[in-house]
Amino acid sequence: MKSIISILIFSMLAVVSTTSALAKVISSDPIKTISIRVKGVTCSSDLKTIAANVEKVNGVNRCQAVKEGPTSTFEVIFDSSVVTKKQIHSAIEATAGCKNPNDRPYKIKL
């Protein structure tokens, strides 16, 4: 009887250990999705230009405008093991303006 109880306890510990290891693997997924609010957008061309510039950044899978307005919102899917949110923010703020390519009118709204 003691051996059966020992086997059951060992089996339960093995399941708990495997479940814990699996949870660590799932939680360490480097693919992230963030929403970024951007001020200074004045037209749909701005949205396309910003999205295209962000998608050029290594590690960014997709950048899409989800709300247009004085403060527009972009959804960005990226690999956090390759690129940081700060680098994505920098790419947005480095994007040339639609009306004047020498301007950098876009600012992240935190």
PAMI-159559 format. One record per residue (C-alpha): residue in three letters; x, y, z. Coordinates in steps of 0.5 Angstrom, whole numbers, padded with zeros to 4 digits, always signed. Example, Ala and Ser with C-alpha at 12.3 -4.5 7.8 and 13.67 -1.06 7.14 Angstrom:
BEGIN
ALA+0025-0009+0016
SER+0027-0002+0014
//
This chain:
BEGIN
MET+0000+0000+0000
LYS+0006+0005+0002
SER+0009+0004-0005
ILE+0002+0005-0009
ILE+0002+0012-0005
SER+0009+0013-0006
ILE+0008+0012-0014
LEU+0002+0017-0014
ILE+0005+0022-0010
PHE+0011+0022-0015
SER+0006+0022-0021
MET+0003+0028-0018
LEU+0010+0032-0017
ALA+0012+0030-0024
VAL+0005+0033-0027
VAL+0006+0039-0022
SER+0013+0040-0025
THR+0012+0039-0032
THR+0006+0044-0032
SER+0010+0049-0028
ALA+0016+0048-0034
LEU+0010+0049-0039
ALA+0008+0056-0036
LYS+0015+0059-0036
VAL+0016+0057-0043
ILE+0009+0060-0045
SER+0010+0066-0041
SER+0017+0067-0044
ASP+0014+0068-0051
PRO+0018+0074-0054
ILE+0012+0076-0059
LYS+0009+0082-0056
THR+0003+0087-0058
ILE+0003+0094-0056
SER-0001+0100-0057
ILE+0002+0107-0058
ARG-0001+0113-0058
VAL+0002+0119-0063
LYS+0001+0126-0063
GLY+0002+0130-0069
VAL-0002+0126-0074
THR-0006+0131-0079
CYS-0008+0126-0085
SER-0008+0119-0087
SER-0001+0119-0091
ASP+0002+0121-0084
LEU-0001+0114-0082
LYS+0002+0110-0088
THR+0009+0114-0087
ILE+0009+0112-0080
ALA+0007+0105-0080
ALA+0012+0104-0086
ASN+0017+0107-0082
VAL+0016+0103-0076
GLU+0015+0096-0080
LYS+0023+0097-0083
VAL+0025+0096-0076
ASN+0028+0089-0075
GLY+0024+0085-0070
VAL+0017+0089-0072
ASN+0012+0084-0075
ARG+0007+0089-0076
CYS+0005+0096-0075
GLN-0002+0098-0076
ALA-0006+0105-0075
VAL-0012+0103-0071
LYS-0015+0110-0069
GLU-0014+0116-0073
GLY-0014+0123-0070
PRO-0010+0129-0067
THR-0008+0123-0062
SER-0007+0117-0067
THR-0006+0110-0064
PHE-0002+0104-0067
GLU-0002+0097-0066
VAL+0005+0094-0066
ILE+0007+0087-0066
PHE+0014+0086-0065
ASP+0019+0081-0062
SER+0022+0083-0056
SER+0028+0079-0056
VAL+0030+0083-0062
VAL+0027+0090-0061
THR+0025+0095-0055
LYS+0019+0099-0054
LYS+0024+0105-0054
GLN+0027+0103-0061
ILE+0020+0103-0064
HIS+0018+0110-0060
SER+0025+0113-0063
ALA+0023+0110-0070
ILE+0016+0114-0070
GLU+0019+0120-0067
ALA+0024+0120-0073
THR+0019+0119-0078
ALA+0019+0125-0083
GLY+0013+0130-0083
CYS+0008+0129-0089
LYS+0008+0137-0091
ASN+0016+0138-0090
PRO+0021+0132-0090
ASN+0026+0136-0085
ASP+0020+0136-0080
ARG+0020+0131-0074
PRO+0013+0133-0072
TYR+0010+0126-0069
LYS+0011+0125-0061
ILE+0009+0119-0057
LYS+0004+0121-0052
LEU+0005+0117-0046
//
